[in-house]
Amino acid sequence: MGDPVSKPKLLIGIVEDDAAVLHSLEFALQAEGYAVCPFLNAEEASACRELLEADCIVLDYGLPGTTGVAVLRALRRRGMACPAIVIASNPTARCRSDSRRAGAPLIEKPLLGEDLSAGIRAALSGAQR
């Protein structure tokens, strides 16, 4: 029987094509106590069954050949229901509009301080209502 005090770690999916940014986000979120499921491209993320069970997903808007919002829509069609956050450098009006229509808050890169952590906590608390 497991330790009754410990609870399972929340799973955060990350889809980010910049390896340095991906590894940095993975490290930071693991340090905060999350389990992390990282992906460098949309194809791997879209094919992963485990990602459908994530508690929250963070997607880079500017992925090669697609957008994070398009990946989110594809995952939603497959049954993913968790909250999502879109991250982007210099977001355009279209990026902002796409994110808003997808119901995903947008956080601008560079990710400073607690911006992403606070966004994830807000998304998770909203999902638990």
C-alpha positions as CSV (number, residue, x, y, z in Angstrom):
1,M,0.0,0.0,0.0
2,G,1.4,3.4,-1.0
3,D,2.2,6.3,1.3
4,P,-1.2,7.9,2.2
5,V,0.4,11.3,2.5
6,S,1.9,11.5,-1.0
7,K,-0.4,12.2,-3.9
8,P,0.3,11.6,-7.6
9,K,2.2,14.3,-9.4
10,L,0.2,16.4,-11.8
11,L,1.2,15.8,-15.4
12,I,2.2,18.8,-17.5
13,G,2.6,18.3,-21.3
14,I,5.0,20.7,-23.1
15,V,5.2,21.0,-26.9
16,E,8.2,23.3,-27.7
17,D,10.4,23.0,-30.8
18,D,13.4,24.8,-29.2
19,A,15.3,22.1,-27.3
20,A,17.0,24.5,-24.9
21,V,13.6,26.1,-24.0
22,L,12.0,22.7,-23.7
23,H,14.6,21.3,-21.4
24,S,14.6,24.5,-19.3
25,L,10.8,24.3,-18.9
26,E,11.0,20.6,-18.1
27,F,13.6,21.2,-15.4
28,A,11.7,24.1,-13.8
29,L,8.4,22.3,-13.7
30,Q,9.9,19.1,-12.3
31,A,11.6,21.3,-9.6
32,E,8.1,22.5,-8.7
33,G,6.9,18.9,-8.3
34,Y,5.2,18.3,-11.6
35,A,5.6,15.2,-13.8
36,V,6.5,16.5,-17.3
37,C,5.8,15.0,-20.7
38,P,8.0,17.0,-23.1
39,F,7.8,17.0,-26.9
40,L,10.0,18.7,-29.5
41,N,7.4,18.5,-32.3
42,A,3.7,18.4,-33.0
43,E,3.8,14.9,-34.6
44,E,5.2,13.2,-31.4
45,A,2.8,15.1,-29.2
46,S,-0.2,14.3,-31.4
47,A,0.7,10.6,-31.4
48,C,1.2,10.2,-27.6
49,R,-1.6,8.5,-25.7
50,E,-0.2,9.6,-22.3
51,L,-0.5,13.3,-23.3
52,L,-4.3,12.8,-23.5
53,E,-4.3,12.2,-19.8
54,A,-2.3,15.4,-18.9
55,D,-3.5,17.8,-16.2
56,C,-2.4,20.8,-18.3
57,I,-0.6,21.3,-21.6
58,V,1.8,24.1,-22.6
59,L,2.2,24.7,-26.3
60,D,4.5,26.9,-28.3
61,Y,2.4,28.8,-30.8
62,G,5.1,28.8,-33.6
63,L,5.8,25.1,-34.3
64,P,7.3,24.0,-37.6
65,G,4.6,23.5,-40.2
66,T,1.7,24.2,-37.7
67,T,0.7,26.1,-34.6
68,G,0.3,25.1,-31.0
69,V,-3.4,26.0,-31.3
70,A,-3.8,23.6,-34.3
71,V,-2.1,20.8,-32.2
72,L,-4.4,21.7,-29.3
73,R,-7.5,21.4,-31.5
74,A,-6.3,18.0,-32.8
75,L,-5.7,16.7,-29.2
76,R,-9.1,18.0,-28.2
77,R,-10.7,16.0,-31.1
78,R,-9.0,12.9,-29.6
79,G,-10.5,13.6,-26.2
80,M,-8.0,15.8,-24.3
81,A,-10.0,17.9,-21.9
82,C,-7.3,19.5,-19.8
83,P,-6.6,23.2,-19.7
84,A,-4.0,24.6,-22.1
85,I,-1.6,27.5,-22.2
86,V,-0.1,28.9,-25.4
87,I,3.4,30.5,-25.2
88,A,4.8,32.7,-28.0
89,S,7.5,35.2,-28.8
90,N,6.3,38.5,-30.2
91,P,2.7,37.2,-30.6
92,T,0.8,38.6,-33.5
93,A,-2.9,39.6,-33.5
94,R,-3.7,36.3,-35.1
95,C,-1.8,34.3,-32.5
96,R,-3.7,36.2,-29.7
97,S,-7.0,35.6,-31.5
98,D,-6.4,31.9,-32.1
99,S,-5.4,31.3,-28.5
100,R,-8.4,33.2,-27.2
101,R,-10.8,31.2,-29.5
102,A,-9.1,27.9,-28.3
103,G,-9.8,28.9,-24.7
104,A,-6.0,29.0,-23.9
105,P,-4.4,31.9,-22.2
106,L,-1.3,33.3,-24.0
107,I,1.9,33.9,-22.1
108,E,4.7,35.8,-23.9
109,K,8.2,34.6,-24.2
110,P,10.7,35.1,-22.8
111,L,9.0,33.5,-19.8
112,L,10.0,35.7,-16.9
113,G,9.8,34.8,-13.2
114,E,6.7,33.0,-12.2
115,D,4.6,33.8,-15.3
116,L,4.3,30.2,-16.5
117,S,4.0,28.7,-13.1
118,A,1.3,31.1,-12.1
119,G,-0.5,30.5,-15.4
120,I,-0.4,26.7,-14.8
121,R,-1.7,27.1,-11.2
122,A,-4.5,29.3,-12.4
123,A,-5.4,26.9,-15.2
124,L,-5.3,23.9,-12.8
125,S,-7.4,25.7,-10.2
126,G,-10.0,26.6,-12.9
127,A,-10.1,23.0,-14.1
128,Q,-10.9,21.8,-10.6
129,R,-13.9,24.0,-10.0
